[in-house]
Amino acid sequence: MTRIAIVSDTHVPTREPELPAWVVTEIEAADHTIHAGDFESFGAYERVVDLTGGELTAVRGNVDPATLDVPTTATLEIDGVTFVVTHGDGSSGNWRERVVETAREEAGADAETTLVAVAGHTHAVVDETVTFDEFRPADEGRAAGRVRILNPGSATGAAPTTHVTMYVATVDDGDLTVELRTD
């Protein structure tokens, strides 16, 4: 069994000076951490890298330094579950459409594993499952498959949210369990 801390939108130091102690504890207890962008500073990124011992999959958010050496999307497979990570920002379509389209492009519509799209940006907690074709017009054809969309909110409670939130997921032989943690 693999334990995964899923966080996003830490916004350190402009919105909060540091991560809350309980979030630090959850990250340290995880086997792997996913961060969906908006560290906001090199120092915040380095702090998360240190907390994870390098067991980190991270993407760059829209307020991260352009020279932060992380990709804009990342894909990882853990024990039969494929995670596609993106920040979710952009101008075309709505947030869910962008996240689902990124998952479709990165993992393919016919993935054999459980597919999870992890994104941030909105600071709103999301845990929902949609079909790949939910946001496509009928004339574009139908793609098989479903994707679970997870947005952990903000790990520092950055506005517009009012609570610190994150997910703790466990993966065991292709089975995914996700729990919301909040202050």
N, C-alpha and C positions, 0 to 999 in steps of 0.2 A: 504494500500500500504506500502511495506517495501523497504527501501533504503539501498543498500549494497555497501560498498566500497570494491573493490577487488584489492589487492596489492601483490607484491612479490619482492624478491631480493633487500631488502633495503641495505644490506651490510654496516651497520653502526657498527663500526667507520672506518674500514680500507679503504673503497673507498670514503665515504662521512662522514662528522662529524655528520650530523643529517638529518632528513627528511625535504624536502622543506616545507615552510610555507603553500603553497596552498594544498599540500597533507595532512598535518595535519588538515587543515580546512575541507577537504572532509571526512576524517575519523571521525572527531568530529560530522559532520552533518549526518552521517549514523546511521541507526538503528542497523546495524550489520556490522562487517568487516571480510573479509576472507583474510588471509595472506598465500601465497603458499610457504613459507620457505625462507631460507637464510636471517634471521635477522642478523646473524653473531655474535651477542654478547647477553649476558644476559640483558645488559642495553638497547639495542635496542628492545628486546622483551618486557621488563617491560614498556618501553615508549609507545609502541603500546597498551599494556593492559590498561595502564592509559588513553590513548586517547579514547579507546572504552568503558570505564566503565565496562570492562569485557565482552562485547558483541562481542566476538572474536572467530572465528574458525581458528586455525593455525596448520600448520604441520612443521616438521623439514626438513630443506634443507641440502644439502651435506656439507656446511661450517658452519652449526650451531653447537654449543657445544653438544657433545653426551649426556650430562646430562640435556639438556634443556627438561623440562617436557611437551612436546607436542608429539603427535603421528606422524608417517610417512604418514598416510592417515587419513582422516576424512570425514564423511558424515553427511550432515544436510539437512533437508527439511524445506523450507520456502514457505508457502502458495501455495502448489502444484508444487513446483520446487525442485528437488533433486540436491544438489551440492555435488560432490565427489572432495575432495581436496587432491592433492599430489604435491610433488616438481617436479617430472618428471625426476629426475636423475637416472642413472643406466647404465649398460654396455650392456644389451641385447636389440637388435632391435633398432629402432630409437625412437626419443622423442615422436612422435605422437602415435606409436604403444604402447609404455609403458603407456602413459596417457590413451588411449582407453582401454587397457587391465585392468588397475587399476579400471576404471569406471565400466567395465563389471563385475569384481570380486566383487566390493563393493556394487553396486546397482542392479546388475542382468540385463540381456539383455532385459527383458520384463517389465521394469519399467512402471508403469501406469502414472507416472508424467513426466514432462519435465526433461530431464537429462542433467546436465552441468558438465563437467570435468574442474576444475580449476587447472592449473599447472604453474610453473615458470621455473627456471633453465637456459633457453637459453637467457633470457633478450629480446627476440624478441616478439613483440605483435602478438597474434594470436586470431582470432575469426572465426571459421569455424565449420560446421556441417558435420559429417561423419556417415556412418552406422557402427554398431558394427562389421560387417563381412568384412569391407573394407580391413583389414590387415590380414585376415585369409586365409590360403589355402583352396581351394574348398573342399578337402577331410575332413576338420574339421567340416563340417556342417555349416549351416547358422543360425545366430541368428537374430531375429527381433529386431528392435529398432535403434534409432539414438542417437547420443550424440553430444552436442555442446561443442567444446573445446575452452577454454579461457585462454590465457596467457597474463597477464597485463603488461608484460615487467618488467622494473625495476623502482621502486618508487623513486630512487635517480639518475637514469640515469647512472648506473654503466656499465663500458665497458663490452662487445663490443658495446653497444648501445650509442647513442649520445643525447638521449632525456629522460626526466623524463616522465613516463607514468603510468597510472592506469586505471581501469574501475570503473564506477559508474553504478550499475544495480538497476532496480526497479522491484519488483515482485508484481503483483496485480491479485489475484484470478487465479493463474496458468500461467498468461502471464508475460513473461520476456522481459524487454527492457534493452539493454546494450549500454552505451556510453563511448567512449574512451576519457580520459582527458590527456592532454599533455602540456608541457611548450612551 
